[in-house]
């Protein structure tokens, strides 16, 4: 697994859409198109700043992903820096699952 670099956001968008199609089977074609159209700007603005993509590849093809978003909240005793993360989009291609 490695941190995704910005050179190929289309691969990142594709793995995100595969995840969403599985997690939201009732998502319409129009919804999917609208989401996919917004992903390049989101990645451009956030990738490797407050959004990190960890990808598994086989033969140069992305077969799995895990995303991390980081945000800053008011500090508290559990998070003195105020920085908290959320893991999302944990996905593996069906052919690579056990």
Secondary structure, DSSP 8 states (H G I E B T S, - for coil): -EE--GGGHHHHHHHHHHHHHHH-TT--HHHHHHHHHHHHHHHHHHBTTTEEEEEEEETTEEEEEEEEEEEE----SS-TT-EEEEEEEEEE-GGG--
